[in-house]
Amino acid sequence: MTFVSEKINTLPPYLFSEFQKKKKNLMEKGVDVIDLGIGAPDLPTPDFVIDRLVEEVRNPLNHRYSTYSGTQEFRQSVADFYKSHYAVDLDPDTEVLALIGSKEGIANMVQAVINPGNTVLIPNPGYPVYRTAVHLAGGNSVDLPLDESNGYQPLFNQVSKKDSESAKLMLLNYPSNPTAATVNLDVFLKAVSYAKSHNIIVANDAAYDLVTFNGYKAPSILQAPGAKDYAVEFGSLSKSFNMTGWRIGYLVGNKTVIRALSTLKSNIDTSQFLPIQLAAATALKSDLKAVEANNKVYQERMEKLHEALNKIGLEAEKPKGTIFLWAKVPQGYSSASFANQMLDRAGVIVTPGSAFGTTGEGYIRISLSVTSDRLDEVIKRIKNMSWQ
Ligand SMILES: *Cc1c(COP(=O)(O)O)cnc(C)c1O
């Protein structure tokens, strides 16, 4: 008998491992590999957040278990952030739940709300966790139709009648990984109206909510009138405050969904380490100047790389947010073959779009998580590649 469950055995293979092997081989040969495949910030966590952590770590009361749903100060700071940033009212006791990073929350939320066989509408291309979470919960992933020519906006009216009727949950992700697509509030109004007419839950993954450029402000799905009857939103400190390793995020919105996830989680974990929650509260209560400073860094990198890539003939839309460029591969290449060329001939790692779903084919995702100087080197190397 196999020691491994069918669920695990039938998970789709992890596409990045092959590239990592190749990277290791090249580096052992002395090649200076530049990794633009990593979907995480390279900048440090702001000092004032670290200061609060250090202070709270010294307090023995903080060495105990947190309450399951997260400590009051953290949940209140999330509610206050939603009030000041989005003008959305949240009850910190019933409409906010602390998460050990939003990835955990997404995977567990799917378990907490669907039954085996239920349909879940997910973006394709999209963050791979959505599909695997649905798989682990025994659900059935169906692609949410996206209008690629119009910046990957969802086409709710193109979901088939059968899928609309069997759907229990729809996942959205704006600002988006991997496409860097952003939306205005009207898309969320349509999403909530779709959820209402089909009586389904809609969850927006807002991991890049604050990572935006040029005055663009990403809306919250909870700004749509009546959203709390159907919608939840995942937030994370990982990208906005450079806190990926800290593992802290939250779910806000619909009480029933929050209670269901809280019940599931209370049987699995006992929330995050209190000093981490308190430091995160300090981050959310801040004036967000640290986030603005980060965004400036990302925007400069983005502008530089975007301009250079388009000159070289690698077309990409100019994003209003996230830490990615989503570029078309040249004619005659697949996502994977071009990503391989970039590694073999330029020593640059990018992620093939196909790693994010079938409709990611024809694209590569380029992460902006290296310094401007390294990007100059990337540009020089890609120019010398000449793939025509
Ligand atoms: C990085 C990322 C997450 C995960 O964030 P954590 O809070 O660190 O778990 C979730 N969704 C998307 C789209 C991401 O890119």
The ligand as an SDF file (V2000), in Angstrom:
LIG
                    3D

 15 15  0  0  0  0  0  0  0  0999 V2000
    2.4500   36.0140   -2.5410 C   0  0  0  0  0  0  0  0  0  0  0  0
    1.0140   35.7290   -2.8150 C   0  0  0  0  0  0  0  0  0  0  0  0
    0.1770   35.2000   -1.8220 C   0  0  0  0  0  0  0  0  0  0  0  0
    0.6990   34.6480   -0.5340 C   0  0  0  0  0  0  0  0  0  0  0  0
    0.9910   35.5390    0.3810 O   0  0  0  0  0  0  0  0  0  0  0  0
    1.3220   35.0910    1.8700 P   0  0  0  0  0  0  0  0  0  0  0  0
    0.4740   36.0010    2.6710 O   0  0  0  0  0  0  0  0  0  0  0  0
    2.7650   35.2710    2.0280 O   0  0  0  0  0  0  0  0  0  0  0  0
    0.9040   33.6590    2.0650 O   0  0  0  0  0  0  0  0  0  0  0  0
   -1.1560   35.0440   -2.0990 C   0  0  0  0  0  0  0  0  0  0  0  0
   -1.6660   35.3520   -3.2970 N   0  0  0  0  0  0  0  0  0  0  0  0
   -0.8930   35.8320   -4.2810 C   0  0  0  0  0  0  0  0  0  0  0  0
   -1.5120   36.1450   -5.5790 C   0  0  0  0  0  0  0  0  0  0  0  0
    0.4670   36.0160   -4.0710 C   0  0  0  0  0  0  0  0  0  0  0  0
    1.2400   36.4500   -5.0820 O   0  0  0  0  0  0  0  0  0  0  0  0
  1  2  1  0
  2  3  1  0
  2 14  2  0
  3  4  1  0
  3 10  2  0
  4  5  1  0
  5  6  1  0
  6  7  2  0
  6  8  1  0
  6  9  1  0
 10 11  1  0
 11 12  2  0
 12 13  1  0
 12 14  1  0
 14 15  1  0
M  END
$$$$
